[in-house]
Amino acid sequence: MSFLAANNFKYVTAVTTDGLGNFVIAGTTDATNLQTSPTVFRPNPPEQGTSSFVMKVSPDGTRILWATYFPGFVRGVAVDSNNNVVVSGVASTGFPVTPNAYQRTAKGRNDMFVAKLSSDGSTLLFATLLGGSGAEDIQGHPIAVSADGSILTCGTTDSTDFPVTAPGTQPSATTAFFARLSADGSQLLQSITYNADGCSVVLDAGGGAAVIAGVSTPTNSISKSFSATQVQGPAGNSDVYVAKFPPAPSATPSFVTVIGGTMQEGLGDLFRDSNGNLFIVGGTFSQDFPVTSGTFRPVFSQTHGAKEDTFVTKLSPIDGKIIASTFLDLFANIGVPSFPVGTSLSNTGTVLPTGNIVVIGPHDVDPYGNTIYPAAIVHLSGDLTHRIGLAYSDVVEAVSVGAFRGTTWVNGGIRSAGAGPHPNFDDVDGVHYYFLGQGDYADAGIAVADLSQPGPELLSVTNAASGAPATYANGLLLSLYGTGIGPVQPSSGVADASGRLPTALSQTVVMVGPGFHSGEGSADLPNIVKTAIPLLFVGTSQVNVTTGPPSSTIGTAQGNMAVMIRRQGVLSRPVQMSVSNGAPGIFSLDGSGTGQAAAINQDGTINGPTNPAAKGSFISLFATGLGAVTSGVAGDIASNAVPVAQNPIVTIANISAQVQYAGLAPTLVSSGYQVNVVIPGNAPTGPSVSLQLSVGGDSSQAGITIAIK
């Protein structure tokens, strides 16, 4: 459902919750018709250019309680104990400071701002600038409110006169800063500058202390500012740091921890649990990033084209040392041009009241850097040992921020330009979608996901006959293996009167779609992994499907195809397969893909060591993946014999054999083929004579045999 009519571009930059469970959302827009009310701080848009917006949304995500335009570029949002809304960002020309503000005039090219709105959005309680004669910038999640009401923020500056409360690193280039303002914005209680390439996250650590995180590089290393820095893992091109500062004006941190591998790390988010344990989430190119044994995924993923992975690391709040650390097998989107060094664009997360955590990130990208798989929302145990729940947000793309209420995740992002509405976007894949627009150029939106379902885990896709990892082709039988991918009580698909097999069975659906992007840019991103294919069998650890008749057009995409399972509304991770014109496999008698072939002798009896076929007679073999047939097939079950367009090449003990017929057979599934082969007169005899067939240069599996006398 679209709950806010507005035209043009909208982008969510920050989301949090207040004490009543309402969601507070901020972002940027050039829309002129946001549905504001006359009582809010700024009901009308600026005369020109892009503005920000701030809004409160009901706990169920369906109603806007209030919305206001806001000057400047809002990058962070938090709430205080009275549910007032605190925002920070980069000020625009003419930013409206209040009389009691700490800094009332702009000093440089870009100053940052901190402001507070009343809980009903009607009043600007204070607004202050903060900066020097150069430029300030903030990224990530740069605002928090401490228990005493003081406001924590951080960012970067190149101002040599940036206001500080203790001697620190005076910038000669971009330098990180951390600052604490009084609750009314009138006093600068703490301000520190130090060497680092970024400070993008700030967090109240309890007791008035603040924890900040960012990125440190060899040329601008945080260790140049703080000698007590401890390094966890080898140093790389950019590493993530976490530092804890007491509330005193002093610049001395309680600890500074630098974490990374030999390559590049990027920071996505920082959060803590009720015991004060710290969690950082981000991305890494380093296979030697420090992880701990016994965690969810202790091995670096090799599945992504950019060879990067998402990490989650749990740290002690006392000394900053690693408690647990794991990879997640999610793409991290770091190192993108035009963004600060070490920015992890697509990773965020938080702690649930249960102590478990949730992390979000896209599963993969195409060769152009575009996110093509839905964002994975992963519910993990607090000790990082196992996954509890899983959902995918496959309409809201470029997801970057989020908040929680109970076991519900709400994230904000931007819908792909030109993607159009999802046909069932109100309730799909365990996620409810709400967009802040009506399908125009790009819509900001939120997604509400129930993470109580553990979700199916698709591990592999094989050729149903050979058991080998499958390539994708039309007219192919596939076996999918995993955990929780189907019902505990198995079920078989039954064709209807027109010969069609079901595409949904026992709340299980298998979907395919193009695995790679067709061209550069986001406007033509495909609606991926959206075609449901016919089901033959569904069980908790195995699902058998057909890719459709040989005349189907599903598998004609170039490059790769992706396969996913939707089980009880929750999507699995995708598995990619290359596309081919044929993917031959011969069925074995015991279903293992090796040994005695499933073959019928000329007299109609089953071929085997005790019942061999005579030389010169023919045997009938059964296979899949033999490619196109000479005429169209209406259903998933063949109603008559239809020959293949090109006969396969069959060899018996490496001797060419005559193919009498190869094609579909009546009553068999239309991606299963019958091949009648004459046994050569010069073939050897024995109980296990090798047999193989090939189509278009692709051969069936080795190890298949027949018995010859």
C-alpha positions as CSV (number, residue, x, y, z in Angstrom):
1,M,0.0,0.0,0.0
2,S,1.2,3.5,-0.7
3,F,0.6,5.6,2.3
4,L,2.0,9.0,1.3
5,A,1.3,10.5,-2.1
6,A,4.2,12.6,-3.3
7,N,5.9,13.1,-6.6
8,N,9.6,13.0,-7.7
9,F,12.6,11.7,-5.8
10,K,12.6,10.6,-2.2
11,Y,15.3,8.8,-0.2
12,V,15.3,7.5,3.4
13,T,18.5,8.3,5.2
14,A,17.7,7.4,8.8
15,V,15.1,5.4,10.8
16,T,14.7,4.9,14.5
17,T,11.9,4.2,17.0
18,D,10.5,6.4,19.9
19,G,9.4,5.2,23.3
20,L,5.9,4.6,22.1
21,G,7.0,2.2,19.3
22,N,6.4,4.8,16.5
23,F,8.9,4.8,13.7
24,V,10.8,8.1,13.1
25,I,12.0,8.4,9.5
26,A,14.1,11.1,7.9
27,G,15.4,11.5,4.3
28,T,15.7,13.8,1.4
29,T,13.2,14.8,-1.3
30,D,12.5,17.3,-4.0
31,A,8.8,16.4,-3.9
32,T,6.6,19.5,-3.5
33,N,3.4,17.7,-2.3
34,L,4.4,15.7,0.8
35,Q,1.2,15.2,2.9
36,T,2.1,17.5,5.8
37,S,-0.2,19.3,8.1
38,P,-0.4,23.0,8.9
39,T,0.6,22.5,12.5
40,V,4.1,21.0,11.8
41,F,7.4,23.0,11.9
42,R,7.7,23.4,8.2
43,P,4.6,22.3,6.2
44,N,5.7,23.8,2.9
45,P,8.6,22.8,0.7
46,P,11.5,25.2,-0.1
47,E,11.1,27.4,-3.2
48,Q,13.6,25.4,-5.1
49,G,16.0,22.5,-4.8
50,T,16.2,19.4,-2.6
51,S,15.0,19.4,1.0
52,S,14.9,16.9,3.8
53,F,11.8,15.5,5.5
54,V,11.1,14.1,9.0
55,M,8.1,12.0,9.9
56,K,6.6,9.8,12.5
57,V,4.8,6.6,11.4
58,S,2.5,4.4,13.5
59,P,4.0,1.2,15.0
60,D,2.2,-1.0,12.4
61,G,3.8,1.0,9.6
62,T,0.5,2.0,8.0
63,R,-0.2,5.7,9.1
64,I,1.9,8.8,9.1
65,L,1.3,10.6,12.4
66,W,3.0,13.8,11.2
67,A,5.5,14.8,8.5
68,T,7.4,18.0,8.0
69,Y,9.9,19.4,5.5
70,F,13.3,20.2,7.1
71,P,16.1,22.4,5.8
72,G,19.5,21.0,4.9
73,F,20.4,17.4,4.4
74,V,19.4,15.2,7.3
75,R,21.8,12.2,7.8
76,G,20.9,11.0,11.3
77,V,17.9,10.8,13.6
78,A,17.4,9.9,17.3
79,V,14.9,10.5,20.0
80,D,15.2,11.6,23.6
81,S,13.4,10.4,26.7
82,N,10.5,12.7,25.9
83,N,10.2,11.3,22.4
84,N,11.4,14.6,20.9
85,V,13.2,14.0,17.6
86,V,16.9,14.9,17.3
87,V,18.4,15.2,13.8
88,S,21.8,15.9,12.4
89,G,23.2,16.6,8.9
90,V,24.8,19.1,6.7
91,A,23.4,22.6,6.7
92,S,22.1,24.4,3.6
93,T,22.3,28.1,3.0
94,G,20.1,30.1,5.4
95,F,19.8,27.2,7.9
96,P,17.4,28.5,10.7
97,V,19.4,28.5,13.9
98,T,17.7,29.3,17.2
99,P,18.7,32.1,19.6
100,N,20.1,29.8,22.2
101,A,22.3,27.8,19.8
102,Y,25.9,27.0,20.5
103,Q,26.9,28.3,17.0
104,R,24.6,30.7,15.3
105,T,26.6,31.6,12.2
106,A,28.1,29.6,9.4
107,K,31.9,29.6,9.4
108,G,33.0,27.5,6.4
109,R,32.0,25.9,3.1
110,N,29.9,23.3,4.8
111,D,28.9,23.3,8.4
112,M,27.1,20.4,10.1
113,F,24.0,21.0,12.2
114,V,22.2,19.4,15.2
115,A,18.5,20.2,15.8
116,K,15.6,19.0,18.0
117,L,11.9,18.9,17.0
118,S,9.1,18.5,19.6
119,S,7.6,15.0,19.7
120,D,4.5,16.2,17.7
121,G,6.7,17.8,15.0
122,S,5.2,21.2,15.6
123,T,8.1,23.1,17.2
124,L,11.8,23.5,16.5
125,L,13.2,23.3,20.0
126,F,16.7,24.2,19.0
127,A,19.0,24.2,16.0
128,T,22.7,24.9,16.0
129,L,25.5,24.8,13.5
130,L,28.9,23.1,14.3
131,G,32.0,23.6,12.2
132,G,35.0,25.7,11.4
133,S,36.4,27.6,8.4
134,G,36.7,24.5,6.2
135,A,34.1,21.9,5.5
136,E,32.4,19.3,7.7
137,D,30.6,16.1,6.6
138,I,28.8,13.3,8.3
139,Q,27.8,9.8,7.0
140,G,26.3,6.7,8.3
141,H,24.4,6.9,11.7
142,P,26.0,10.0,13.2
143,I,23.6,10.9,16.1
144,A,22.7,9.5,19.5
145,V,21.1,10.8,22.7
146,S,22.8,9.9,26.0
147,A,20.9,9.0,29.2
148,D,21.4,12.5,30.6
149,G,19.9,14.1,27.4
150,S,23.3,15.2,26.0
151,I,23.6,14.7,22.2
152,L,26.4,12.8,20.7
153,T,27.5,13.2,17.1
154,C,30.5,12.6,14.9
155,G,31.8,13.2,11.4
156,T,34.8,14.5,9.4
157,T,36.3,17.9,9.1
158,D,39.2,19.7,7.3
159,S,38.7,22.9,9.4
160,T,41.9,23.8,11.3
161,D,39.8,25.8,13.7
162,F,37.1,23.2,14.4
163,P,35.9,23.8,18.0
164,V,37.5,21.4,20.5
165,T,37.4,21.0,24.3
166,A,40.8,19.3,24.5
167,P,43.9,19.4,22.4
168,G,43.6,17.0,19.5
169,T,44.8,16.4,15.9
170,Q,44.5,19.7,14.1
171,P,43.4,18.8,10.5
172,S,45.8,19.3,7.6
173,A,43.5,17.0,5.6
174,T,40.2,15.3,6.4
175,T,40.1,14.4,10.1
176,A,37.5,12.7,12.2
177,F,35.7,14.4,15.1
178,F,33.5,13.4,18.0
179,A,31.3,16.0,19.8
180,R,28.8,16.1,22.7
181,L,26.3,19.0,23.0
182,S,24.0,19.9,25.9
183,A,20.4,18.7,25.7
184,D,19.3,22.2,24.6
185,G,22.1,22.7,22.1
186,S,23.5,25.7,23.8
187,Q,26.9,24.2,25.1
188,L,29.7,22.2,23.5
189,L,30.5,19.8,26.4
190,Q,33.0,17.6,24.6
191,S,34.7,17.8,21.2
192,I,37.7,15.9,20.0
193,T,39.5,15.7,16.6
194,Y,41.7,12.8,15.7
195,N,43.4,10.9,12.8
196,A,40.9,8.7,10.9
197,D,39.3,8.6,7.5
198,G,35.8,8.6,8.9
199,C,33.6,8.5,12.0
200,S,30.2,7.4,10.8
201,V,28.5,5.9,13.8
202,V,28.0,7.1,17.4
203,L,26.4,5.2,20.3
204,D,25.5,5.9,23.9
205,A,27.3,3.2,25.9
206,G,25.5,3.9,29.1
207,G,26.9,5.8,32.1
208,G,27.5,8.8,29.9
209,A,30.3,7.2,27.9
210,A,30.1,7.2,24.1
211,V,31.3,4.6,21.6
212,I,32.2,5.7,18.1
213,A,33.2,3.7,15.0
214,G,34.7,4.5,11.7
215,V,37.5,3.7,9.3
216,S,41.2,4.0,9.7
217,T,43.7,3.9,6.8
218,P,47.6,3.7,6.8
219,T,47.9,7.3,5.7
220,N,45.3,8.6,8.2
221,S,45.6,6.0,11.0
222,I,43.8,6.4,14.3
223,S,46.9,5.0,16.0
224,K,48.7,8.3,15.2
225,S,46.3,10.0,17.7
226,F,46.0,7.4,20.4
227,S,49.0,5.3,21.4
228,A,46.8,2.8,23.3
229,T,45.3,1.4,20.1
230,Q,45.0,-2.4,19.9
231,V,44.9,-4.1,16.6
232,Q,42.8,-7.2,16.1
233,G,43.9,-8.9,12.8
234,P,46.5,-7.8,10.2
235,A,46.5,-4.2,9.0
236,G,45.0,-3.6,5.6
237,N,44.1,-0.8,3.1
238,S,41.3,0.3,5.4
239,D,40.3,-1.1,8.8
240,V,37.3,-0.5,11.1
241,Y,38.0,1.1,14.4
242,V,35.8,1.3,17.6
243,A,36.7,3.8,20.4
244,K,35.1,4.4,23.8
245,F,35.2,7.9,25.3
246,P,34.2,8.8,28.8
247,P,32.0,11.9,29.2
248,A,34.8,14.2,30.4
249,P,36.2,16.9,28.1
250,S,39.5,15.0,28.0
251,A,40.5,13.5,24.6
252,T,41.7,10.2,26.2
253,P,39.6,7.2,25.1
254,S,39.0,4.2,27.4
255,F,40.0,1.9,24.5
256,V,40.6,2.0,20.8
257,T,40.3,-1.2,18.8
258,V,41.2,-1.6,15.1
259,I,39.8,-4.6,13.4
260,G,40.5,-5.9,9.9
261,G,42.4,-8.2,7.5
262,T,45.0,-7.6,4.9
263,M,42.7,-6.0,2.4
264,Q,39.9,-3.5,2.8
265,E,37.1,-3.2,5.4
266,G,34.1,-0.9,5.4
267,L,31.8,0.1,8.3
268,G,28.1,-0.3,8.1
269,D,26.7,0.0,11.7
270,L,27.4,-0.1,15.4
271,F,25.0,-1.2,18.1
272,R,24.9,-2.7,21.6
273,D,22.8,-5.1,23.6
274,S,21.3,-4.6,27.1
275,N,24.6,-6.0,28.7
276,G,26.6,-3.3,26.9
277,N,28.3,-5.8,24.5
278,L,29.1,-4.0,21.2
279,F,28.4,-5.2,17.7
280,I,29.8,-3.9,14.5
281,V,28.6,-4.8,11.0
282,G,30.4,-4.0,7.8
283,G,32.0,-5.4,4.7
284,T,35.4,-6.9,4.0
285,F,37.5,-8.0,1.0
286,S,39.9,-9.8,3.5
287,Q,39.7,-13.6,3.7
288,D,41.8,-13.3,6.8
289,F,39.4,-11.0,8.6
290,P,39.4,-12.1,12.2
291,V,36.5,-14.5,12.9
292,T,36.0,-17.0,15.7
293,S,35.3,-20.7,15.5
294,G,31.8,-22.1,16.2
295,T,30.0,-19.0,14.7
296,F,27.4,-19.0,12.0
297,R,29.7,-18.7,9.0
298,P,33.4,-18.8,10.0
299,V,34.6,-19.1,6.4
300,F,34.8,-16.2,3.9
301,S,32.3,-16.5,1.1
302,Q,33.6,-17.1,-2.4
303,T,30.2,-16.7,-4.1
304,H,30.3,-13.0,-5.0
305,G,31.8,-11.5,-8.1
306,A,33.6,-8.8,-6.1
307,K,34.9,-11.3,-3.6
308,E,33.6,-9.5,-0.6
309,D,31.5,-10.5,2.4
310,T,29.6,-9.0,5.3
311,F,30.9,-9.5,8.8
312,V,29.4,-9.1,12.3
313,T,31.8,-8.8,15.2
314,K,30.9,-8.8,18.9
315,L,33.2,-6.8,21.2
316,S,33.6,-6.5,25.0
317,P,32.4,-3.1,26.3
318,I,35.2,-3.1,28.9
319,D,38.3,-3.5,26.7
320,G,37.0,-3.7,23.1
321,K,38.4,-7.2,22.5
322,I,36.6,-9.6,20.2
323,I,34.1,-11.9,21.8
324,A,32.7,-13.5,18.6
325,S,33.0,-12.8,14.9
326,T,31.4,-14.3,11.8
327,F,30.9,-13.8,8.1
328,L,27.4,-13.7,6.7
329,D,27.7,-14.5,3.0
330,L,26.1,-11.2,2.1
331,F,27.4,-8.6,-0.4
332,A,28.6,-5.5,1.4
333,N,28.9,-2.8,-1.3
334,I,32.1,-1.2,-0.1
335,G,34.6,0.8,-2.0
336,V,32.1,2.6,-4.2
337,P,33.4,5.7,-6.0
338,S,32.1,9.0,-4.7
339,F,31.6,7.7,-1.2
340,P,34.0,8.0,1.7
341,V,36.8,5.5,2.1
342,G,35.5,2.4,3.8
343,T,31.8,3.2,3.6
344,S,29.7,0.0,3.6
345,L,26.6,1.2,1.8
346,S,24.2,-1.6,2.4
347,N,24.9,-3.1,5.9
348,T,23.0,-2.2,9.0
349,G,21.6,-3.9,12.0
350,T,20.4,-3.7,15.6
351,V,19.8,-5.8,18.8
352,L,16.3,-7.1,19.6
353,P,14.9,-7.1,23.1
354,T,15.7,-10.9,23.2
355,G,19.4,-10.2,22.9
356,N,19.5,-11.6,19.4
357,I,20.5,-9.4,16.5
358,V,19.4,-8.6,13.0
359,V,21.6,-7.6,10.1
360,I,20.6,-6.5,6.6
361,G,22.6,-6.5,3.4
362,P,22.1,-7.3,-0.3
363,H,23.0,-10.9,-1.2
364,D,24.9,-10.2,-4.4
365,V,25.5,-7.7,-7.3
366,D,25.8,-7.9,-11.0
367,P,29.1,-7.2,-13.0
368,Y,28.1,-3.5,-13.0
369,G,27.9,-3.1,-9.2
370,N,24.1,-3.1,-9.1
371,T,22.3,-5.0,-6.4
372,I,20.3,-7.7,-8.2
373,Y,19.4,-10.0,-5.5
374,P,17.0,-9.0,-2.7
375,A,18.3,-7.6,0.5
376,A,18.7,-10.3,3.0
377,I,17.3,-9.6,6.5
378,V,19.1,-12.0,8.8
379,H,18.0,-12.8,12.4
380,L,21.0,-14.1,14.4
381,S,21.5,-15.4,17.9
382,G,23.3,-12.9,20.1
383,D,26.3,-15.2,20.4
384,L,26.5,-15.3,16.5
385,T,26.4,-19.1,16.4
386,H,23.2,-19.6,14.4
387,R,20.5,-18.1,12.3
388,I,17.0,-17.8,13.8
389,G,15.0,-16.0,11.1
390,L,15.3,-14.8,7.5
391,A,13.4,-12.6,5.2
392,Y,14.2,-10.8,1.9
393,S,13.2,-7.3,0.9
394,D,13.0,-7.6,-2.9
395,V,11.2,-4.4,-3.8
396,V,13.0,-1.8,-1.6
397,E,16.5,-1.7,-3.0
398,A,19.7,0.0,-1.8
399,V,18.5,-0.5,1.8
400,S,20.7,1.4,4.2
401,V,18.9,2.1,7.4
402,G,16.6,0.3,9.8
403,A,14.9,0.1,13.2
404,F,13.0,-2.5,15.2
405,R,9.9,-3.0,17.3
406,G,9.6,-6.4,19.0
407,T,10.6,-9.0,16.3
408,T,9.7,-6.7,13.5
409,W,12.3,-5.1,11.3
410,V,11.5,-1.8,9.5
411,N,14.0,-0.6,6.9
412,G,14.1,2.4,4.6
413,G,15.5,2.5,1.2
414,I,14.8,3.5,-2.4
415,R,12.8,1.5,-4.9
416,S,14.6,0.8,-8.2
417,A,13.9,3.6,-10.7
418,G,11.5,2.3,-13.3
419,A,11.0,-1.0,-11.5
420,G,7.3,-0.4,-11.0
421,P,5.2,-1.8,-8.2
422,H,5.6,-5.5,-7.2
423,P,2.5,-7.4,-8.3
424,N,1.9,-8.5,-4.7
425,F,3.9,-5.9,-2.8
426,D,1.5,-5.7,0.1
427,D,2.5,-9.0,1.5
428,V,5.3,-11.1,-0.1
429,D,8.3,-13.0,1.2
430,G,7.3,-12.3,4.8
431,V,7.8,-8.6,4.2
432,H,5.1,-5.8,4.1
433,Y,6.0,-2.9,1.8
434,Y,4.9,0.7,2.2
435,F,6.1,3.3,-0.3
436,L,6.3,7.1,0.2
437,G,5.0,7.7,-3.3
438,Q,3.0,6.4,-6.2
439,G,5.5,4.7,-8.6
440,D,7.2,7.7,-10.0
441,Y,10.9,8.3,-10.6
442,A,12.1,6.8,-7.3
443,D,10.2,6.2,-4.1
444,A,11.5,6.1,-0.6
445,G,9.8,3.4,1.4
446,I,9.9,1.1,4.4
447,A,9.5,-2.7,4.7
448,V,8.2,-4.4,7.7
449,A,9.4,-8.0,8.1
450,D,8.4,-10.8,10.5
451,L,11.6,-12.5,11.4
452,S,10.1,-15.3,13.5
453,Q,10.4,-17.9,10.7
454,P,13.9,-19.5,10.4
455,G,13.6,-19.6,6.6
456,P,14.6,-22.2,4.1
457,E,18.3,-22.8,3.4
458,L,18.9,-23.8,-0.2
459,L,22.3,-25.4,-0.4
460,S,22.6,-26.9,-3.9
461,V,20.8,-27.5,-7.2
462,T,21.7,-30.7,-9.2
463,N,20.7,-32.4,-12.4
464,A,18.0,-34.8,-11.2
465,A,19.4,-37.7,-13.4
466,S,23.2,-37.3,-12.9
467,G,23.3,-35.7,-9.5
468,A,26.0,-33.3,-10.8
469,P,25.8,-29.5,-10.1
470,A,23.2,-28.3,-12.6
471,T,23.5,-26.0,-15.5
472,Y,20.2,-24.4,-16.5
473,A,18.3,-25.4,-19.7
474,N,14.7,-25.8,-20.7
475,G,13.4,-29.4,-20.6
476,L,15.4,-30.2,-17.5
477,L,14.6,-32.0,-14.3
478,L,16.3,-30.5,-11.2
479,S,16.7,-31.7,-7.6
480,L,17.2,-29.0,-5.0
481,Y,18.7,-29.8,-1.6
482,G,18.7,-27.9,1.6
483,T,17.2,-27.6,5.1
484,G,13.6,-26.6,5.7
485,I,13.0,-26.1,2.0
486,G,9.7,-28.1,2.0
487,P,7.1,-29.7,4.3
488,V,8.1,-32.3,6.9
489,Q,5.4,-34.5,5.3
490,P,6.4,-34.9,1.7
491,S,4.0,-34.2,-1.1
492,S,4.0,-35.0,-4.9
493,G,2.7,-32.7,-7.6
494,V,-0.3,-34.0,-9.6
495,A,-1.0,-32.6,-13.1
496,D,-4.4,-31.1,-13.8
497,A,-6.6,-31.9,-16.7
498,S,-4.6,-29.8,-19.1
499,G,-1.3,-31.6,-18.1
500,R,0.0,-28.7,-15.9
501,L,1.9,-29.4,-12.7
502,P,1.4,-27.1,-9.7
503,T,3.8,-24.2,-9.2
504,A,2.9,-24.0,-5.5
505,L,2.7,-27.1,-3.3
506,S,2.4,-27.4,0.5
507,Q,3.4,-23.7,0.8
508,T,6.5,-24.2,-1.3
509,V,7.4,-22.3,-4.5
510,V,10.5,-22.5,-6.6
511,M,11.4,-19.4,-8.6
512,V,13.9,-18.7,-11.3
513,G,15.1,-15.5,-13.0
514,P,18.1,-14.0,-14.7
515,G,21.2,-14.0,-12.5
516,F,22.9,-11.1,-14.2
517,H,21.9,-7.6,-15.2
518,S,21.2,-7.0,-18.9
519,G,22.9,-3.5,-19.0
520,E,24.5,-0.8,-17.1
521,G,22.5,1.5,-14.8
522,S,19.7,1.0,-12.3
523,A,16.7,1.9,-14.5
524,D,16.6,-1.5,-16.3
525,L,17.1,-3.8,-13.3
526,P,15.2,-6.9,-14.0
527,N,12.4,-8.3,-11.8
528,I,14.6,-11.1,-10.9
529,V,13.8,-14.6,-9.6
530,K,10.1,-14.1,-10.1
531,T,9.0,-17.0,-12.3
532,A,7.5,-20.0,-10.5
533,I,8.3,-23.4,-12.1
534,P,6.4,-26.7,-11.9
535,L,6.9,-28.9,-8.9
536,L,7.2,-32.7,-8.9
537,F,8.0,-33.4,-5.3
538,V,8.5,-31.3,-2.1
539,G,10.1,-32.5,1.1
540,T,11.9,-30.8,4.0
541,S,15.4,-31.5,2.5
542,Q,14.7,-32.2,-1.2
543,V,12.5,-30.5,-3.9
544,N,12.2,-31.8,-7.4
545,V,11.2,-29.5,-10.2
546,T,11.0,-29.3,-14.0
547,T,12.2,-26.2,-15.8
548,G,9.2,-26.6,-18.2
549,P,8.7,-28.2,-21.6
550,P,11.6,-27.9,-24.1
551,S,9.6,-25.2,-25.9
552,S,9.5,-23.0,-22.8
553,T,11.1,-19.6,-22.9
554,I,12.0,-19.4,-19.2
555,G,15.6,-20.4,-19.6
556,T,16.5,-18.3,-22.6
557,A,18.4,-15.6,-20.6
558,Q,22.1,-15.3,-21.3
559,G,24.7,-15.7,-18.7
560,N,23.4,-17.1,-15.4
561,M,20.0,-18.1,-13.9
562,A,19.2,-17.8,-10.2
563,V,17.0,-20.2,-8.3
564,M,15.3,-19.5,-5.0
565,I,12.8,-21.3,-2.8
566,R,9.9,-19.5,-1.1
567,R,8.7,-21.6,1.9
568,Q,5.7,-20.3,3.9
569,G,6.3,-16.8,2.5
570,V,10.1,-16.7,3.3
571,L,12.7,-16.7,0.6
572,S,15.9,-18.8,0.6
573,R,19.2,-17.5,-0.5
574,P,19.7,-17.7,-4.3
575,V,21.8,-20.3,-6.1
576,Q,23.2,-19.4,-9.5
577,M,23.6,-21.7,-12.5
578,S,25.1,-21.1,-15.9
579,V,22.7,-21.4,-18.9
580,S,23.1,-23.9,-21.7
581,N,21.1,-25.3,-24.6
582,G,21.3,-28.8,-23.2
583,A,22.3,-30.4,-19.9
584,P,22.1,-34.2,-20.5
585,G,21.9,-36.6,-17.7
586,I,21.0,-40.4,-17.7
587,F,18.8,-41.8,-14.9
588,S,20.4,-44.7,-13.0
589,L,18.3,-47.6,-11.7
590,D,18.9,-46.8,-8.0
591,G,18.6,-43.0,-8.5
592,S,22.3,-42.3,-7.5
593,G,23.4,-41.1,-10.9
594,T,26.0,-43.9,-11.3
595,G,26.0,-47.6,-12.0
596,Q,23.3,-49.5,-13.7
597,A,21.2,-47.3,-16.0
598,A,17.4,-47.2,-15.7
599,A,17.0,-49.1,-19.0
600,I,14.3,-51.4,-20.6
601,N,15.3,-54.3,-22.9
602,Q,13.6,-54.8,-26.2
603,D,11.3,-57.4,-24.7
604,G,10.0,-54.9,-22.0
605,T,12.0,-56.3,-19.1
606,I,14.4,-54.3,-17.0
607,N,18.1,-54.4,-18.1
608,G,20.6,-55.5,-15.4
609,P,23.4,-58.0,-14.7
610,T,21.0,-60.9,-14.4
611,N,19.0,-59.8,-17.4
612,P,21.4,-58.4,-20.1
613,A,20.4,-57.2,-23.5
614,A,21.5,-59.0,-26.7
615,K,23.8,-57.4,-29.3
616,G,21.7,-56.0,-32.1
617,S,18.7,-55.4,-29.9
618,F,17.6,-52.0,-28.7
619,I,17.3,-50.7,-25.2
620,S,15.3,-47.8,-23.9
621,L,17.1,-45.3,-21.8
622,F,15.6,-42.4,-19.8
623,A,17.3,-39.0,-19.6
624,T,16.8,-35.3,-19.1
625,G,18.2,-32.1,-20.5
626,L,18.3,-33.2,-24.2
627,G,17.2,-29.9,-25.6
628,A,14.6,-28.7,-28.1
629,V,12.0,-30.9,-29.6
630,T,10.4,-30.7,-33.1
631,S,7.1,-29.3,-32.0
632,G,5.5,-27.4,-29.1
633,V,4.4,-29.1,-25.9
634,A,1.2,-27.8,-24.3
635,G,1.6,-29.1,-20.8
636,D,4.1,-30.4,-18.3
637,I,3.2,-34.0,-19.1
638,A,3.7,-35.2,-22.6
639,S,0.5,-36.4,-24.3
640,N,2.3,-38.0,-27.3
641,A,5.7,-38.9,-28.7
642,V,7.6,-35.8,-29.8
643,P,11.2,-36.3,-31.2
644,V,14.1,-34.1,-30.3
645,A,15.2,-31.6,-32.9
646,Q,18.7,-33.2,-33.0
647,N,19.4,-36.7,-31.9
648,P,22.0,-37.2,-29.2
649,I,25.2,-39.0,-29.9
650,V,25.3,-42.3,-27.9
651,T,28.4,-44.4,-27.3
652,I,28.5,-47.8,-25.7
653,A,32.0,-48.7,-24.5
654,N,33.2,-45.8,-26.7
655,I,31.5,-47.4,-29.7
656,S,29.0,-45.3,-31.6
657,A,25.5,-46.7,-31.3
658,Q,22.5,-46.1,-33.6
659,V,19.7,-44.0,-32.0
660,Q,16.3,-45.2,-33.2
661,Y,14.3,-42.6,-31.3
662,A,15.0,-39.7,-28.9
663,G,12.3,-37.5,-27.6
664,L,9.3,-37.1,-25.3
665,A,7.2,-40.1,-24.4
666,P,3.5,-40.1,-23.6
667,T,2.5,-39.9,-19.9
668,L,6.1,-38.9,-18.9
669,V,7.0,-35.4,-17.6
670,S,7.9,-33.3,-20.6
671,S,11.4,-32.7,-19.4
672,G,12.1,-36.4,-19.3
673,Y,13.2,-38.1,-22.5
674,Q,13.2,-41.6,-23.8
675,V,16.2,-42.7,-26.0
676,N,16.0,-46.0,-27.9
677,V,19.5,-47.2,-28.8
678,V,20.6,-50.3,-30.8
679,I,23.5,-52.2,-29.2
680,P,26.4,-52.4,-31.6
681,G,27.4,-55.9,-32.8
682,N,31.0,-55.2,-31.8
683,A,30.1,-54.0,-28.3
684,P,31.7,-55.9,-25.5
685,T,29.7,-58.2,-23.2
686,G,29.5,-58.0,-19.4
687,P,27.3,-56.9,-16.5
688,S,28.5,-53.2,-16.5
689,V,29.4,-51.9,-19.9
690,S,29.9,-48.1,-20.0
691,L,27.4,-45.8,-21.8
692,Q,27.3,-42.1,-22.4
693,L,25.3,-39.6,-24.6
694,S,26.1,-36.0,-25.6
695,V,24.1,-33.1,-26.9
696,G,25.6,-30.1,-28.5
697,G,29.0,-30.9,-27.1
698,D,27.7,-31.4,-23.5
699,S,28.0,-35.0,-22.3
700,S,26.1,-36.9,-19.7
701,Q,27.7,-38.1,-16.5
702,A,30.4,-40.9,-16.5
703,G,29.8,-44.1,-14.6
704,I,26.5,-45.2,-16.1
705,T,26.4,-48.8,-17.3
706,I,24.2,-51.4,-19.0
707,A,24.4,-55.2,-19.1
708,I,25.1,-56.9,-22.5
709,K,25.3,-60.6,-23.5
